[in-house]
């Protein structure tokens, strides 16, 4: 399923939840993440998050650059049309786009991984994907270009470049191979656990009950929440900036002695919200499958 196919409201209206003092419908939460067309394509100021991880994405589609002395890792190529935006951001930070050696992704939706072939063409990067997402990625062929996959990962395996290691955690549901990445960074003399959430969003149109293509999709979401709640997290990041309040945090950079991206409570709050929505959607579909 694509990330942004328009869907009519279900009979009885959108499921809704109230978490942390705010009420959301399923559609509102989805819209919070993807933003508008301009948000998806407009460059957000590239900046250092912590240690050797930088933001290089758009206002509503997150891409991260992890730098090392031996080349760099890019997480999320975004839409193919956004690759020049990512390249501009990387270069504005003082790095070379052609020094990207490894390309990773959050999950097999076009707004996160459609640009894989172009990034590989421009950089020669090794494209690494979670096994369960390979079929969906192979169907992603912008302009007819085959989707490159150079190495297949499985749950718990890691990717290392010059002493920097990212661990791939299978957190399925949103896609079969949705991947939450973890890594450690050193920043201002301290070590931090970073979690880059793949997604646990239940998009409008997702069928959690009587899904003939993925009969156990609800169980896959359950697994994802279990895995993610067990991960140590100091700095939560995600495939969409709204999932970790990036705009608000970016505005606070340099205003004090603490890094606003250090937000373990924010990680828990996001999981609380997305899990509540998952359960509300599941309950509504059990009632009216």
N, C-alpha and C positions, 0 to 999 in steps of 0.2 A: 504494500500500500504506500502511495506517496504521502508526503507529509501534509499537503495542503489541498486535497480534493474537497470542494465544497459539499457539505452534507446538510440535508434538511433536518430541523429539530425532530426528535422522536415524539411519538404521540404522548401527550401529557407534559411536554416540555423537557428542557435539558435537566439532567440530574444536577443537584447543587449541594454544596457543603459549606459549613462555617468553621473555619480553623484560624486560630490566632487572632480572633476578633474580626475577621473579614469573611464575607460570603462570596463564593465563586460559583458560577455555573460551569459545566463541562466546556462549553464553547468559549466562555470568558478566559478560562485557564489556558486553553489552546491558543487563543488570540494573544494573551499575555506573552507567550513564548515566541510566536512567529512575528508579531508586530505587523506593520503594513509593508507594502511593496518597497517603499523607500528604505525602511529599516533593514530590509533583507539585503539590500545592495549598497548602502551608504557606509563608507569607511567610518569606524569608530577610532578615536585617537589611539594609535598603538602605544603600548606602555608595558613596563615591567610590573608583573604581579608579585613575584617573590623569587629570590634565588635566580635560577636560570630559566624561569618560565615567563613568557611574555604573551600579551594579547595582541592578535593580528587580524581579528575578524571584523564583521560588520556590526551594526547596532543591534541586530537581533539574531545573528547566526555566528556562533562562537568558533574561532579557530585559534590555536595556541602554537607558539614556537618554543621548543625546548632546545636551548643552545648548549653546545659542548665544544671543546677545543678541536674536535675531529669532525665537525659538521653538525647538522641540526636535525631535529625531529619536528615534523609538522603534524598536528592533530586536526583533522577536518579540512578538506579541500574546498568545501562549500559548493555552491552552484558553479558550473564551469564559467559562467559570466563574471563570477566574483574573483576568479584567480588573479586577474590584474590588480584588484584591490588588495588581496593578500600580499602580493609581491611588493606593492608600493609600501605597505605597512612594514614588512620585513626590512626593506631597504631604508626606510625612514629611521628605523631603530639602529641602523649601522651594520646590519648583517647582509650577507649575499644570499639571494634566493637560490642561486645555483649551489650553495653549500648545504641545502637540504638533502640529507642522505636517506631518511626514512619517512614514509608517509603512513599515518595511522588514521583511524576513523572511529566515530562514536557509534554510528549505526547506519544501515543501508537505506537511507532516504536521500533523495536527490539534493536537498538543501544542506546536507553535510558531506556527501561523498561523490556528487556528480562530477566534480572537477579532478578526480584522481588521474584520469588519463592525461589531461593537460599538464598537471603538475609533474607527472612522470616524464612527459615529453620535454618539459622545460628544464628539469633538474636531474633526471636519471635516477630519482629516488626509488628505493625499494618499497613497494606497496605491500603492506602486511594487513591481513584481515582475519577476523574471527571466523572459524569454520562454518558456524551456523548461518552466517550472513553471506557466504559465498554465492549461493544461488541467486539471491536478490541483487547482489552487486553485479553478477554476470549479465543480468537483464538490464542493467543501467548503461546505456550506450548513447551518450549525447553525440549527435551528428553521425551516428553509425559507428563510432569508434568502440572497439572492444574494451571492456573494463580490465585494466591490468591487475593481476594478483600474483605477486612474486613469492609470497610465503603465507601459509595458513597457520593460524594460532588456535590453541584450545584453552579452555578455562584454566586460569592460574599460571599460564606460561608468561614469560617476560621478554621484553625487548630492551637491549642494552647498547648504548653507544658511549664510548669514552668515559665509563664510570657512572653514567646516568642510566638508571633502570626504571622502566615503567612495567607494571604488572597488569595483565588483562584479566578482568573479572567478568565472566558471562552473567549478564543481568537481563535476561530475555523478557519478552512480552511486547514491548514497543516494536521491536523486530526480533526475529529468532536469534540473531547473534549480537544483539545490543551489548555494547562493551563499556564497562566503567573502568577507567584507568586510574591506578594509584601510583604515586611516586613520593619520594622524600626530597625536600629542598632545604638548603642551608640559607638562612637570611638573617642578617644583623646578628650573627653569632649564635643563632638558635636553629634547631632542626624542626621541621614541620612536616606533617603528613598531609599530602594533597590528594583529593579525590575529584576526578573529573567525571561527573555523572553522565552516563550515556543518555538515558531517559527512562522514566517510568510513567510517562504521560499516557493517558488513555484518550487518544484523539477522537473527535467526533467521527462516527462511522466504524470504529473498532467494534467487532462482535466478540464478546466475551462468553456468550452462551450459544450452544449449538453451532459452533464454528466448524464447518466441515473441512476447511483447509488446515486449521490448527486446533484440533479437538480439545487440547489441554492448555489453551492460551491463558486461562485464568490461573492455572497452576504455575505457569511460567512467570507471570507477574508476581505471584506469591514468593517464588524463589528469589526473584530480583530484590524484593523488599527485605527478605531475610538476609541475603548477602550484603546488601548495602548498609543495613543497620549494624552489622557486625564490623564494618570497616572503621578503623580509627581515622578521624578527620579533624584537622585544624583549619585547612583552607579548602572550602568547597568551591568547585568550578563545575561547569556543565556545558552541554551542547548548545544551550541558548542562554544568553547573558541574564535574562530575567529570572532564571532559575537560581542565580546566586547574587542577585541585586547588584550587578556590575556597575551600572550607571551611578547609583548612589555611592558605592564604594570608591569608584574612580574619582569622584568629586572630593573625597576626603583624603586622597593621597597627599602626603607631605604636610598635613595639618597638625600632626602630633607625633609622639614617639612610638605609636603603635601602628601596625599595618592594618588597614581596614579590611583587607582580604582574610585576615585571621578571624574566623567566624564559625566555630564549631556549633554554636546554637543555631545558626542559619542553616547548616546542613540538616540538623534534626527537624527544623521547622519545614523545610522543603519536603522532606520525606513524609512528615505528618500530613501535609497538604495533599501531596500526590497519592498517598495511600488512602486517605479519606475519600478522594475522588474516585479512585479505582473501586473501592468498596461500594460507593454510592451508585456508580454505573453498573457494577455487577448485580447489585440488588435490584435495580430497575429493570435489568434485562432478564433476571430470573422471574420477576413478576410479569413482565410483558416481553417474552423472548421473540 
